Amino acid sequence: MSLKSTKDQLIQLLADEDNKVIALSGKWGTGKSFMWDQVKKTSENEKVKGALYASLFGVSSVDQIKLKLIQSSVKSVDAYPALFKGMTQTYQTAVKTLEGFHKGFAALNDIGLLVAPTMLRQKVLVLDDIERKHEKLGIDEILGFIDEFTKRYDSRVMLILNDDQLDKRDIWNTLREKVIDQELRLTTSASEAFEIGIAIIPSPWAAQIQPNIERCGITNIRIVFKVIKTVNRILGDREGLSEAVLSRVIPSAVLLASIHYKGIENGPDFDFVLSKGSTIDWDAFHGSKEIKTEEDKRKSKWNVLLNQLGIYCCDEYELLVVEFLQSGLFDVAKLAAVIDRYVAEAETMEARDQCNKFLERSVWEHTMTEQQLLENAVPVVDKSGLIDPYMATALYYTLTEITGGQALADQAVDRWVEAFKAKNLQEAALDNMFGRRIHPKIEAEFKAINNKAQANISVLEACKYMVENSGWGTRQELVMKTATIDDFEATIRSAAINDLRMFMAKMLDLCANKGANVAHFGSAMDNFSNACRRIVQDVNSPRLAKLVKLLFADTKISDQLDYPSPSQLEQAAEEIPSSDQTQASSQEANSN
């Protein structure tokens, strides 16, 4: 039953004095204790209002249960003096009598235990967390306590327990069979859990958080608290964000926090969410529709959930949220930079949101004809130049699956390419750490602009990168292979002193190990030596010539300043590998 209907039923059961033992069960965190507190506060029955409470968490004996109930009576005495009239006097009289018998009794809890029957008589006793009791406390002892106080002292007992966390089902079965008169099971809905959570932990983004909580099916109120706190922490004081930005950041934050705090039963893991929109994800989604294994069924359900949340691909934002949840360390600057970028790109975010909604519609709105879908796609395609390359790819492949959609799919990619070229970027990183699917035309644009950027890097910058990173990449290889004798000579003559020290040391090291480096850098070492040879023979640069000779001599490669013989030139040409060999060697170096 829902929270409201269970509450109404519990009030009715408590009104019937014949119900001596009532059990309220349900999953952990669904609001059983919260609901009981509400019933207690609003009850017109004095005994219910003054109910005594004891959690059995870690309790190892019946005596401890009694002491906890007596301790809870202190507040009840103050709150309901009429109900507990005479209790204080009874306790004080017992203490005086025992002190007269033996002074040591004044400091013992035994005093409370001796008067427990009097203090707990005809009261409503609430026992919570039965499933978390100490193993030393047997179920027979609990049954004995309940039987004693309900039959001998006319008390009533309310049991609250998480039936999904009972390690031994026989505990629950025994209680149900032996002592329980009436049983209620609380099944809180996600909307009810959210209403309770948001009342205790307010958020400016409640309207956006609630539907995502409900789609994730989070019924654990404690987890709802944590999810709301996570969203509040991520967004900070950023009120006034556009709907497009909120629809980008909140669904992912709710989902990832729900996963982290285990709020989704049999839900996805971080890896699955972070790979959303990746090559693996799209190949699975657009590949075989046949679901063969239990793992396939789970992933199919996870995909449905992510589609309901409007999460079609992930980027650095989701990665930062995961890092925050796992480490507890909040990189405010990085996350703020990502959200700032979303805000600055408001039009882009609106285009992304529009595209997200179309992708969702293409999956869920089965009543729409394919022609209607294509009509809905036209304004999305018009703004395809504003979305990211991965979403443009998703849009393309979704359109190709709709009859007559190929032309619009091609148009979406072409518009993206046109917009990308119009930016006149000097360099563009295709940050594809999750291996997401990318359209060949889009990928080609990234490669073209980066190849151009590689050609514009100087040999000095390439050497500096190799020194600082103790290695090199494709860009550095390309620069070195294409550098001319003139490039090396100009670098040596114009470099600042510290740069010249670094540059000469690195190039001399490459020359000293020429055999191992020629596969990666081609003729770079020979061109460097030829440039140095020119400088040595230049009578107008005597001091630089002297420095170069000294450096070559210290490296033990002075012979490389001599002009090579015809046979040496022929041998050098044979040592330089073909372009295919060079490419293979480069790939091997990068993989290492």
C-alpha positions as CSV (number, residue, x, y, z in Angstrom):
1,M,0.0,0.0,0.0
2,S,1.1,3.6,-0.6
3,L,2.1,5.9,2.2
4,K,-1.3,7.6,2.5
5,S,-3.4,4.4,2.5
6,T,-1.0,2.6,4.9
7,K,-1.2,5.5,7.3
8,D,-5.0,5.5,7.2
9,Q,-5.0,1.7,7.8
10,L,-2.6,2.0,10.7
11,I,-4.7,4.7,12.4
12,Q,-7.7,2.3,12.2
13,L,-5.8,-0.6,13.6
14,L,-4.5,1.4,16.6
15,A,-8.0,2.6,17.3
16,D,-9.0,-1.1,18.0
17,E,-7.7,-2.0,21.5
18,D,-8.0,-5.7,20.6
19,N,-5.0,-5.4,18.3
20,K,-2.3,-6.0,20.8
21,V,0.6,-6.5,18.4
22,I,0.7,-4.6,15.1
23,A,3.6,-5.0,12.6
24,L,4.6,-2.4,10.1
25,S,7.0,-3.8,7.5
26,G,8.6,-2.7,4.2
27,K,11.9,-2.0,2.5
28,W,14.6,0.0,4.2
29,G,14.3,3.7,3.9
30,T,10.7,3.8,2.6
31,G,9.4,6.0,5.5
32,K,8.0,3.6,8.1
33,S,9.5,5.4,11.1
34,F,8.6,8.7,9.4
35,M,5.0,7.6,9.0
36,W,4.7,6.3,12.6
37,D,6.0,9.7,13.9
38,Q,3.2,11.4,11.9
39,V,0.6,9.1,13.2
40,K,1.8,9.6,16.8
41,K,1.9,13.4,16.6
42,T,-1.6,13.7,15.1
43,S,-3.3,11.0,17.1
44,E,-6.1,11.9,19.5
45,N,-5.5,8.8,21.5
46,E,-3.4,9.7,24.6
47,K,-1.7,6.3,24.7
48,V,-0.6,6.5,21.1
49,K,0.7,10.0,21.7
50,G,2.7,8.8,24.6
51,A,4.1,5.7,22.9
52,L,7.5,4.6,24.1
53,Y,10.2,3.8,21.5
54,A,13.2,1.6,21.4
55,S,15.5,0.7,18.5
56,L,16.8,-2.8,18.7
57,F,19.9,-2.0,16.7
58,G,22.8,-3.8,18.4
59,V,20.7,-4.7,21.4
60,S,21.8,-8.0,22.9
61,S,19.3,-8.6,25.8
62,V,15.7,-8.0,26.9
63,D,17.0,-5.9,29.8
64,Q,18.5,-3.4,27.3
65,I,15.1,-3.2,25.5
66,K,13.4,-2.3,28.8
67,L,16.0,0.3,29.7
68,K,15.7,2.0,26.2
69,L,11.9,2.1,26.6
70,I,12.2,3.6,30.1
71,Q,14.7,6.2,28.8
72,S,12.3,7.2,26.1
73,S,9.6,7.7,28.7
74,V,11.4,10.8,30.1
75,K,10.3,12.9,27.1
76,S,6.8,11.4,27.3
77,V,6.5,12.3,30.9
78,D,7.2,16.0,30.1
79,A,4.9,15.9,27.0
80,Y,2.0,14.0,28.4
81,P,2.0,14.5,32.3
82,A,-1.6,13.2,32.7
83,L,-0.7,9.9,31.0
84,F,2.4,9.4,33.1
85,K,1.0,10.7,36.4
86,G,2.5,8.8,39.3
87,M,5.4,7.3,37.3
88,T,8.0,9.7,38.6
89,Q,6.8,9.2,42.2
90,T,6.9,5.4,41.7
91,Y,10.4,5.6,40.4
92,Q,11.6,7.9,43.2
93,T,10.0,5.7,45.9
94,A,11.7,2.6,44.5
95,V,15.1,4.4,44.5
96,K,14.7,5.5,48.1
97,T,13.7,2.0,49.3
98,L,16.6,0.4,47.5
99,E,19.1,3.0,48.7
100,G,18.0,2.3,52.3
101,F,18.7,-1.4,51.6
102,H,22.0,-0.8,50.0
103,K,23.7,2.4,48.9
104,G,25.1,0.8,45.7
105,F,21.6,0.5,44.2
106,A,21.4,4.2,43.4
107,A,24.0,3.9,40.7
108,L,22.6,0.7,39.1
109,N,20.3,0.4,36.1
110,D,18.8,-2.5,38.0
111,I,16.6,0.1,39.7
112,G,14.9,0.9,36.4
113,L,14.6,-2.8,35.6
114,L,12.8,-3.5,38.9
115,V,10.2,-0.8,38.2
116,A,9.9,-1.5,34.5
117,P,6.6,-3.4,34.8
118,T,5.0,-0.4,36.5
119,M,6.5,2.1,34.1
120,L,5.6,0.2,31.0
121,R,2.2,-1.1,32.1
122,Q,-0.7,-0.3,29.7
123,K,1.6,1.7,27.3
124,V,2.1,1.5,23.6
125,L,5.6,0.1,23.1
126,V,7.3,0.6,19.7
127,L,10.1,-1.8,18.8
128,D,12.1,-0.7,15.7
129,D,15.0,-2.2,13.7
130,I,14.3,-5.8,14.9
131,E,16.3,-7.1,11.9
132,R,19.4,-5.3,13.2
133,K,19.4,-6.8,16.7
134,H,22.5,-8.4,18.1
135,E,22.8,-12.1,17.4
136,K,22.9,-12.8,21.2
137,L,19.3,-11.6,21.5
138,G,17.2,-14.6,20.4
139,I,13.8,-14.4,18.8
140,D,12.4,-16.5,21.7
141,E,13.5,-13.7,24.1
142,I,11.7,-11.1,22.0
143,L,8.6,-13.2,21.8
144,G,8.7,-13.7,25.6
145,F,9.0,-9.9,26.2
146,I,6.1,-9.2,23.9
147,D,4.0,-12.0,25.4
148,E,4.7,-10.8,29.0
149,F,3.8,-7.2,28.5
150,T,0.8,-7.7,26.3
151,K,-0.8,-10.4,28.5
152,R,0.3,-9.5,32.1
153,Y,0.7,-5.8,31.9
154,D,-2.0,-5.0,29.2
155,S,0.5,-3.2,27.0
156,R,0.4,-2.9,23.2
157,V,3.3,-3.5,20.9
158,M,4.1,-1.9,17.6
159,L,6.8,-3.7,15.5
160,I,8.7,-1.8,12.8
161,L,11.1,-3.8,10.6
162,N,12.7,-3.9,7.2
163,D,11.6,-7.2,5.9
164,D,14.0,-7.0,2.9
165,Q,17.0,-7.0,5.3
166,L,16.1,-10.0,7.5
167,D,19.1,-12.4,7.1
168,K,17.0,-15.2,8.7
169,R,13.5,-15.3,7.4
170,D,12.5,-17.5,10.2
171,I,12.6,-14.5,12.5
172,W,9.8,-12.8,10.6
173,N,7.9,-16.0,10.1
174,T,8.0,-16.8,13.8
175,L,6.8,-13.3,14.7
176,R,4.0,-13.4,12.2
177,E,2.9,-16.8,13.4
178,K,3.2,-16.4,17.2
179,V,2.4,-12.8,18.2
180,I,1.3,-10.5,15.4
181,D,-2.4,-9.7,15.3
182,Q,-2.3,-7.3,12.3
183,E,0.3,-6.7,9.7
184,L,0.7,-3.8,7.3
185,R,3.3,-3.6,4.5
186,L,4.3,-0.1,3.3
187,T,5.1,0.3,-0.3
188,T,6.1,4.0,-0.8
189,S,5.9,5.4,-4.3
190,A,8.8,7.4,-5.8
191,S,6.6,10.6,-5.8
192,E,5.7,10.1,-2.1
193,A,9.4,9.6,-1.3
194,F,10.3,12.8,-3.2
195,E,7.6,14.8,-1.4
196,I,9.0,13.8,2.0
197,G,12.6,14.4,0.8
198,I,12.0,17.8,-0.7
199,A,10.1,19.0,2.4
200,I,13.1,18.3,4.5
201,I,15.9,19.3,2.0
202,P,14.5,22.0,-0.2
203,S,16.0,22.7,-3.7
204,P,15.5,25.5,-6.2
205,W,15.4,22.7,-8.9
206,A,12.7,20.6,-7.3
207,A,10.5,20.7,-10.4
208,Q,13.4,19.3,-12.5
209,I,14.5,16.7,-9.9
210,Q,11.1,15.2,-9.2
211,P,10.4,13.6,-12.7
212,N,13.9,12.2,-12.8
213,I,13.6,10.7,-9.3
214,E,10.3,9.1,-10.4
215,R,11.8,7.7,-13.7
216,C,14.6,6.1,-11.7
217,G,12.0,4.7,-9.3
218,I,13.7,5.8,-6.1
219,T,11.5,4.9,-3.2
220,N,14.1,5.1,-0.4
221,I,13.7,8.4,1.3
222,R,17.2,8.5,2.7
223,I,18.6,8.1,-0.9
224,V,16.2,10.8,-2.1
225,F,17.8,13.1,0.5
226,K,21.3,12.3,-0.9
227,V,20.3,12.7,-4.5
228,I,18.8,16.2,-3.8
229,K,21.9,17.1,-1.8
230,T,24.1,16.0,-4.8
231,V,22.2,18.2,-7.2
232,N,22.2,21.1,-4.8
233,R,26.0,20.7,-4.4
234,I,26.7,20.5,-8.1
235,L,24.6,23.5,-9.1
236,G,25.5,25.6,-6.0
237,D,23.9,29.0,-6.2
238,R,23.3,28.9,-10.0
239,E,19.7,29.8,-10.0
240,G,18.1,31.1,-13.2
241,L,19.6,28.5,-15.5
242,S,17.7,27.9,-18.7
243,E,15.5,24.9,-19.1
244,A,17.9,23.6,-21.8
245,V,20.9,23.6,-19.4
246,L,18.9,22.1,-16.5
247,S,17.7,19.3,-18.8
248,R,21.3,18.6,-19.6
249,V,22.8,18.5,-16.1
250,I,20.0,17.3,-13.7
251,P,19.0,14.0,-15.3
252,S,22.6,12.8,-15.3
253,A,23.2,14.0,-11.7
254,V,20.1,12.2,-10.4
255,L,20.9,9.0,-12.2
256,L,24.6,8.8,-11.2
257,A,23.8,9.7,-7.6
258,S,21.1,7.1,-7.5
259,I,23.5,4.5,-8.9
260,H,26.2,5.5,-6.4
261,Y,23.9,5.3,-3.4
262,K,22.3,2.0,-4.7
263,G,18.9,3.5,-5.1
264,I,18.0,1.6,-8.3
265,E,17.3,-2.1,-7.9
266,N,19.3,-4.0,-10.6
267,G,20.2,-0.6,-12.1
268,P,23.1,0.2,-14.5
269,D,26.6,0.9,-13.4
270,F,28.8,4.0,-14.0
271,D,30.6,2.3,-16.9
272,F,27.4,1.7,-18.8
273,V,26.2,5.3,-18.4
274,L,29.5,6.8,-19.3
275,S,29.6,4.7,-22.5
276,K,26.2,6.0,-23.6
277,G,26.6,7.1,-27.2
278,S,29.8,5.2,-27.6
279,T,30.6,2.9,-30.5
280,I,29.8,-0.1,-28.4
281,D,26.5,1.4,-27.3
282,W,25.4,2.4,-30.7
283,D,26.5,-0.9,-32.4
284,A,24.4,-2.8,-29.8
285,F,21.4,-0.5,-30.2
286,H,21.4,-0.4,-34.0
287,G,22.7,-4.0,-34.4
288,S,20.8,-7.2,-33.7
289,K,17.5,-6.6,-32.1
290,E,17.4,-10.2,-30.7
291,I,17.9,-10.3,-26.9
292,K,19.7,-13.6,-26.1
293,T,21.0,-13.5,-22.6
294,E,20.0,-12.2,-19.2
295,E,22.8,-9.6,-19.6
296,D,21.2,-8.5,-22.8
297,K,17.9,-8.1,-21.1
298,R,19.4,-6.0,-18.3
299,K,21.2,-3.7,-20.7
300,S,18.0,-3.3,-22.7
301,K,16.2,-2.1,-19.6
302,W,19.1,0.2,-18.8
303,N,18.9,1.7,-22.3
304,V,15.2,2.3,-21.8
305,L,15.8,4.1,-18.5
306,L,18.5,6.3,-20.0
307,N,16.2,7.1,-23.0
308,Q,13.4,8.0,-20.5
309,L,15.8,10.4,-18.8
310,G,16.9,11.9,-22.1
311,I,20.5,10.8,-21.7
312,Y,21.7,9.9,-25.2
313,C,25.5,10.6,-24.8
314,C,27.8,11.6,-22.1
315,D,30.8,13.9,-21.9
316,E,33.2,15.4,-19.4
317,Y,30.3,16.6,-17.2
318,E,29.2,13.0,-16.3
319,L,32.8,12.0,-15.7
320,L,33.3,14.8,-13.2
321,V,30.1,13.9,-11.4
322,V,31.3,10.3,-11.1
323,E,34.7,11.4,-9.8
324,F,32.9,13.6,-7.2
325,L,30.6,10.8,-6.0
326,Q,33.4,8.2,-5.8
327,S,36.0,10.4,-4.1
328,G,33.9,12.9,-2.2
329,L,36.2,15.6,-3.6
330,F,34.4,18.3,-5.5
331,D,36.4,19.9,-8.3
332,V,34.4,23.1,-8.3
333,A,36.6,24.8,-10.9
334,K,36.3,22.1,-13.5
335,L,32.6,21.4,-13.0
336,A,31.9,25.2,-13.0
337,A,33.8,25.5,-16.2
338,V,31.7,22.8,-17.9
339,I,28.4,24.4,-16.7
340,D,29.6,27.9,-17.6
341,R,30.3,26.5,-21.1
342,Y,26.7,25.2,-21.2
343,V,25.3,28.5,-20.1
344,A,27.5,30.5,-22.6
345,E,26.3,28.1,-25.3
346,A,22.6,28.6,-24.5
347,E,21.5,28.3,-28.2
348,T,23.6,25.2,-28.4
349,M,22.0,23.7,-25.3
350,E,18.6,24.5,-26.7
351,A,19.5,22.7,-30.0
352,R,20.8,19.8,-28.0
353,D,17.6,19.7,-25.9
354,Q,15.6,19.8,-29.1
355,C,17.6,17.0,-30.6
356,N,17.3,14.9,-27.4
357,K,13.5,15.3,-27.5
358,F,13.5,14.2,-31.1
359,L,15.6,11.1,-30.4
360,E,13.3,10.2,-27.5
361,R,10.2,10.8,-29.7
362,S,11.7,8.5,-32.4
363,V,11.8,5.7,-29.8
364,W,8.7,6.2,-27.7
365,E,6.0,7.9,-29.8
366,H,5.0,4.8,-31.7
367,T,1.7,6.4,-32.8
368,M,3.6,8.8,-35.0
369,T,4.0,7.9,-38.6
370,E,7.5,7.9,-40.1
371,Q,6.4,10.9,-42.2
372,Q,5.5,12.8,-39.1
373,L,8.8,11.9,-37.5
374,L,10.6,13.3,-40.5
375,E,8.6,16.5,-40.3
376,N,9.6,16.8,-36.6
377,A,13.2,16.2,-37.6
378,V,13.4,19.2,-40.0
379,P,13.9,21.9,-37.3
380,V,16.3,19.7,-35.5
381,V,18.4,19.2,-38.7
382,D,18.3,23.0,-39.3
383,K,20.2,23.4,-36.0
384,S,22.5,20.4,-36.3
385,G,25.5,22.7,-36.7
386,L,25.1,23.7,-33.0
387,I,25.1,20.2,-31.5
388,D,28.2,18.2,-30.5
389,P,29.8,15.7,-33.0
390,Y,28.5,12.6,-31.1
391,M,24.9,13.8,-31.0
392,A,25.1,14.8,-34.7
393,T,26.2,11.2,-35.3
394,A,23.3,9.8,-33.2
395,L,20.9,12.0,-35.2
396,Y,22.3,10.8,-38.5
397,Y,22.0,7.1,-37.7
398,T,18.5,7.6,-36.2
399,L,17.3,9.3,-39.4
400,T,18.8,6.6,-41.6
401,E,16.5,4.1,-39.9
402,I,13.4,6.1,-40.9
403,T,12.0,5.4,-44.3
404,G,12.9,8.4,-46.5
405,G,15.2,9.8,-43.8
406,Q,18.6,9.4,-45.6
407,A,18.5,12.8,-47.3
408,L,17.8,14.5,-43.9
409,A,20.5,12.4,-42.3
410,D,23.1,13.6,-44.9
411,Q,21.9,17.2,-44.5
412,A,22.4,17.0,-40.7
413,V,26.0,15.9,-41.1
414,D,26.7,18.4,-43.9
415,R,25.4,21.3,-41.8
416,W,27.5,20.2,-38.9
417,V,30.6,20.1,-41.1
418,E,29.8,23.6,-42.6
419,A,29.5,25.0,-39.1
420,F,32.7,23.4,-37.9
421,K,34.6,24.8,-40.9
422,A,33.2,28.3,-40.3
423,K,34.8,28.4,-36.9
424,N,38.3,28.5,-38.5
425,L,39.8,26.6,-35.6
426,Q,43.6,26.2,-35.5
427,E,43.3,22.9,-33.6
428,A,40.4,20.8,-32.4
429,A,40.7,17.8,-30.0
430,L,38.3,14.9,-30.6
431,D,37.9,14.0,-26.9
432,N,36.6,10.5,-27.5
433,M,37.9,8.7,-24.3
434,F,34.8,6.5,-24.2
435,G,35.1,5.3,-27.8
436,R,31.8,6.9,-28.9
437,R,30.5,6.4,-32.4
438,I,31.5,9.2,-34.8
439,H,30.4,9.8,-38.4
440,P,33.3,9.3,-40.9
441,K,32.8,12.8,-42.4
442,I,32.9,14.4,-39.0
443,E,36.0,12.5,-38.0
444,A,37.7,13.4,-41.2
445,E,37.2,17.1,-40.4
446,F,39.0,16.7,-37.0
447,K,41.9,14.8,-38.7
448,A,42.2,17.5,-41.4
449,I,42.4,20.4,-38.9
450,N,44.8,18.6,-36.6
451,N,47.1,17.6,-39.5
452,K,47.3,21.2,-40.5
453,A,48.1,22.1,-36.9
454,Q,50.8,19.5,-36.8
455,A,52.4,21.1,-39.8
456,N,52.5,24.5,-38.1
457,I,54.5,23.3,-35.1
458,S,58.1,24.2,-35.1
459,V,61.0,21.7,-34.5
460,L,61.8,23.6,-31.3
461,E,58.3,23.0,-29.9
462,A,58.5,19.3,-31.0
463,C,61.8,18.9,-29.1
464,K,60.4,20.7,-26.1
465,Y,57.4,18.3,-26.0
466,M,59.7,15.3,-26.2
467,V,61.9,16.5,-23.3
468,E,59.0,17.5,-21.1
469,N,57.0,14.3,-21.7
470,S,59.9,11.8,-22.2
471,G,58.3,10.6,-25.4
472,W,56.5,11.8,-28.5
473,G,53.3,11.5,-30.4
474,T,52.2,11.5,-34.1
475,R,52.4,15.3,-34.3
476,Q,56.0,15.4,-33.1
477,E,57.0,12.7,-35.6
478,L,55.4,14.5,-38.5
479,V,57.1,17.8,-37.6
480,M,60.5,16.1,-37.4
481,K,60.1,14.2,-40.6
482,T,59.0,17.2,-42.6
483,A,61.6,19.7,-41.1
484,T,64.2,20.9,-43.6
485,I,67.8,21.9,-43.2
486,D,66.7,25.5,-43.3
487,D,64.2,24.9,-40.5
488,F,67.0,23.4,-38.2
489,E,69.5,26.2,-39.1
490,A,66.9,28.9,-38.4
491,T,66.0,27.4,-35.1
492,I,69.6,27.2,-33.9
493,R,70.4,30.7,-34.9
494,S,67.2,32.3,-33.4
495,A,66.5,30.3,-30.3
496,A,66.9,31.9,-26.8
497,I,69.8,30.6,-24.8
498,N,67.8,28.2,-22.6
499,D,65.8,26.9,-25.5
500,L,69.0,26.4,-27.5
501,R,70.5,24.3,-24.6
502,M,67.5,22.1,-24.6
503,F,67.2,21.9,-28.4
504,M,70.8,21.0,-29.0
505,A,70.9,18.4,-26.2
506,K,67.8,16.6,-27.6
507,M,68.9,16.7,-31.2
508,L,72.4,15.5,-30.4
509,D,71.0,12.7,-28.4
510,L,68.8,11.7,-31.4
511,C,71.9,11.9,-33.7
512,A,73.9,9.8,-31.3
513,N,71.2,7.1,-31.5
514,K,70.4,7.6,-35.1
515,G,69.9,3.9,-35.9
516,A,67.1,3.6,-33.3
517,N,65.4,6.9,-34.2
518,V,65.4,6.9,-38.0
519,A,62.2,4.8,-38.2
520,H,60.4,7.5,-36.3
521,F,61.9,10.7,-37.5
522,G,63.2,9.9,-41.0
523,S,65.9,12.3,-42.2
524,A,65.6,14.7,-39.3
525,M,69.0,13.8,-37.8
526,D,70.8,14.2,-41.1
527,N,69.1,17.5,-41.8
528,F,70.1,18.7,-38.3
529,S,73.7,17.6,-39.0
530,N,73.7,19.4,-42.3
531,A,72.3,22.6,-40.7
532,C,75.1,22.4,-38.1
533,R,77.7,21.8,-40.9
534,R,76.5,25.0,-42.6
535,I,77.0,27.0,-39.4
536,V,80.4,25.5,-38.7
537,Q,81.5,26.7,-42.2
538,D,80.0,30.1,-41.9
539,V,82.9,32.6,-41.3
540,N,80.3,35.2,-40.1
541,S,79.3,33.2,-37.1
542,P,82.6,32.1,-35.5
543,R,81.4,31.9,-31.9
544,L,78.3,29.8,-32.8
545,A,80.4,27.6,-35.0
546,K,82.8,27.0,-32.1
547,L,79.9,26.1,-29.8
548,V,78.4,23.6,-32.3
549,K,81.8,21.9,-32.8
550,L,82.3,21.7,-29.0
551,L,78.8,20.1,-28.5
552,F,79.4,17.5,-31.3
553,A,82.8,16.7,-29.8
554,D,81.3,16.3,-26.3
555,T,78.7,13.9,-27.7
556,K,81.4,11.9,-29.5
557,I,79.8,12.4,-32.9
558,S,82.1,15.0,-34.5
559,D,82.3,12.8,-37.6
560,Q,78.7,13.7,-38.4
561,L,79.9,17.3,-39.2
562,D,82.0,15.9,-42.0
563,Y,80.6,15.7,-45.5
564,P,79.5,12.1,-46.3
565,S,81.1,10.2,-49.1
566,P,78.9,8.9,-52.0
567,S,78.8,5.4,-50.5
568,Q,77.7,6.8,-47.2
569,L,74.9,8.8,-48.9
570,E,73.7,5.6,-50.6
571,Q,73.7,3.7,-47.4
572,A,71.8,6.4,-45.6
573,A,69.1,6.4,-48.3
574,E,68.7,2.6,-47.8
575,E,68.3,3.1,-44.0
576,I,65.4,5.5,-44.4
577,P,62.3,3.3,-44.4
578,S,59.4,3.6,-46.8
579,S,56.2,5.5,-45.8
580,D,54.4,2.2,-45.0
581,Q,57.2,1.1,-42.8
582,T,57.4,4.5,-41.1
583,Q,53.6,4.4,-40.4
584,A,53.8,0.9,-38.9
585,S,56.7,1.9,-36.7
586,S,54.8,5.0,-35.5
587,Q,51.8,3.0,-34.6
588,E,54.0,0.6,-32.6
589,A,55.7,3.5,-30.8
590,N,52.4,5.1,-29.9
591,S,51.0,1.8,-28.6
592,N,54.0,1.4,-26.4
